[in-house]
């Protein structure tokens, strides 16, 4: 029952913290598209791929005291920080995981902006289409983000790099 929770806690244990709900959503989606066995289902939403299941699991883990969520007030919005707690670390010692090491993937994604990860996750959401159509989709569904062809080229390089990490 808690296997999917444990996978997420393993994810959180691979980093100091994750800053932002949107970033968290995109990172898990991108890992899933890199063949990391996360089970959350995603649909396309205003900010790209979104999983209500992920939101609920994170909320449950916060309620159990396994993940801490810190809410910070910014100029005109709230930002959330997530960290694995000592209770979460303790829980993981009792759970065998079959996830590959995620440190490099997470470090690479954590070093990128939420805007960039939104682009990459959107590209991956439409990856069943030819590349030219993916570019058109991005320019259409993400027109407010003003992505450039250079952004998309960088996105493809980033995807290729993440998928090459073992």
C-alpha positions as CSV (number, residue, x, y, z in Angstrom):
1,X,0.0,0.0,0.0
2,X,2.7,2.5,0.9
3,X,5.1,1.5,-1.9
4,X,4.3,4.6,-4.0
5,X,4.7,6.8,-0.9
6,X,8.1,5.1,-0.2
7,X,9.2,5.8,-3.8
8,X,8.4,9.5,-3.3
9,X,10.2,9.5,0.0
10,X,13.2,7.9,-1.7
11,X,13.0,10.8,-4.2
12,X,13.0,13.4,-1.4
13,X,15.9,11.6,0.3
14,X,18.0,12.2,-2.8
15,X,18.0,15.9,-2.4
16,X,18.3,18.6,0.3
17,X,14.9,20.1,-0.7
18,X,12.5,20.8,-3.5
19,X,11.3,24.3,-3.9
20,X,7.9,24.7,-5.5
21,X,4.8,22.6,-6.1
22,X,5.1,23.0,-9.9
23,X,8.7,22.0,-9.9
24,X,7.9,18.9,-7.8
25,X,5.1,17.9,-10.3
26,X,7.4,18.3,-13.3
27,X,10.4,16.5,-11.7
28,X,8.4,13.4,-10.9
29,X,6.8,13.4,-14.4
30,X,10.2,13.8,-16.1
31,X,11.6,11.0,-14.1
32,X,8.6,8.8,-15.0
33,X,9.3,9.6,-18.7
34,X,12.9,8.6,-18.1
35,X,11.7,5.0,-17.2
36,X,11.9,5.6,-13.4
37,X,8.9,3.5,-12.0
38,X,6.7,6.2,-10.5
39,X,3.1,5.2,-10.6
40,X,1.3,8.6,-10.5
41,X,-1.1,9.3,-13.4
42,X,-0.8,12.6,-15.1
43,X,-3.1,14.7,-17.3
44,X,-2.4,17.9,-19.2
45,X,-3.2,20.9,-17.1
46,X,-2.7,24.7,-17.2
47,X,1.0,24.4,-16.3
48,X,1.7,21.2,-18.3
49,X,1.5,17.6,-17.0
50,X,-0.2,17.5,-13.5
51,X,-0.9,14.6,-11.2
52,X,-3.7,14.9,-8.6
53,X,-2.4,11.6,-7.2
54,X,1.0,13.1,-6.5
55,X,-0.6,16.1,-4.8
56,X,-2.6,13.8,-2.5
57,X,0.4,11.5,-1.7
58,X,2.6,14.5,-0.8
59,X,-0.2,15.8,1.4
60,X,-0.6,12.4,3.1
61,X,3.2,12.2,3.7
62,X,3.1,15.7,5.2
63,X,0.2,14.7,7.5
64,X,2.2,11.6,8.5
65,X,5.2,13.7,9.3
66,X,7.4,12.1,6.7
67,X,7.8,15.2,4.6
68,X,7.9,18.8,5.8
69,X,6.1,21.5,3.7
70,X,7.1,25.1,4.4
71,X,5.0,27.8,3.0
72,X,6.7,31.1,2.2
73,X,5.1,34.3,1.1
74,X,6.6,35.9,-2.0
75,X,5.6,39.2,-3.6
76,X,2.2,38.0,-4.9
77,X,2.1,34.3,-4.4
78,X,3.1,31.5,-2.0
79,X,6.0,29.2,-2.5
80,X,6.4,25.8,-0.9
81,X,9.5,23.9,0.2
82,X,9.6,20.2,0.7
83,X,12.1,18.2,2.7
84,X,12.3,14.6,4.0
85,X,12.0,14.6,7.8
86,X,13.8,12.3,10.3
87,X,10.6,10.3,10.6
88,X,10.6,9.9,6.8
89,X,14.3,8.8,6.8
90,X,13.5,6.3,9.6
91,X,10.5,4.9,7.6
92,X,12.8,4.4,4.6
93,X,15.2,2.2,6.6
94,X,12.4,-0.3,6.9
95,X,11.5,-0.4,3.3
96,X,13.3,-2.1,0.4
97,X,13.4,0.1,-2.7
98,X,14.1,-1.0,-6.3
99,X,14.6,2.6,-7.6
100,X,17.8,3.4,-9.4
101,X,19.9,6.2,-7.8
102,X,18.2,9.5,-8.5
103,X,20.8,11.9,-7.2
104,X,22.2,13.0,-10.6
105,X,18.7,13.4,-12.2
106,X,17.4,15.4,-9.3
107,X,20.5,17.6,-9.1
108,X,20.2,18.4,-12.8
109,X,16.5,19.2,-12.6
110,X,16.8,21.1,-9.3
111,X,19.3,23.3,-11.0
112,X,16.8,24.3,-13.6
113,X,13.9,26.8,-13.4
114,X,10.3,25.6,-13.1
115,X,9.6,27.4,-16.4
116,X,12.2,25.2,-18.1
117,X,10.9,22.0,-16.5
118,X,7.4,23.0,-17.5
119,X,8.7,23.1,-21.1
120,X,10.5,19.8,-20.9
121,X,7.6,18.0,-19.3
122,X,5.2,19.5,-21.9
123,X,7.5,18.2,-24.7
124,X,7.6,14.8,-23.1
125,X,3.8,14.8,-22.7
126,X,3.5,15.1,-26.5
127,X,6.5,13.0,-27.4
128,X,4.4,10.4,-29.3
129,X,4.1,13.1,-32.0
130,X,6.8,14.0,-34.6
131,X,9.2,16.7,-33.3
132,X,7.9,19.4,-35.5
133,X,4.4,18.9,-34.2
134,X,5.7,18.9,-30.6
135,X,7.2,22.3,-31.3
136,X,3.9,23.6,-32.8
137,X,2.0,22.2,-29.7
138,X,4.4,23.9,-27.3
139,X,4.1,27.2,-29.2
140,X,0.3,26.8,-29.1
141,X,-0.5,25.5,-25.6
142,X,2.4,27.5,-23.9
143,X,2.1,30.7,-25.9
144,X,2.0,32.8,-22.7
145,X,5.5,31.4,-21.8
146,X,7.1,32.8,-24.9
147,X,9.4,29.8,-25.4
148,X,11.8,30.1,-28.3
149,X,13.1,27.5,-30.7
150,X,16.4,27.7,-28.8
151,X,14.5,26.8,-25.6
152,X,13.0,23.8,-27.3
153,X,16.4,22.7,-28.7
154,X,17.8,23.0,-25.2
155,X,14.9,21.0,-23.9
156,X,15.7,18.1,-26.3
157,X,19.3,18.1,-25.3
158,X,18.3,18.0,-21.6
159,X,15.9,15.1,-22.2
160,X,18.6,13.2,-24.1
161,X,21.1,13.9,-21.3
162,X,18.7,12.8,-18.5
163,X,17.8,9.6,-20.4
164,X,21.5,8.8,-20.8
165,X,22.2,8.8,-17.0
166,X,22.4,5.3,-15.5
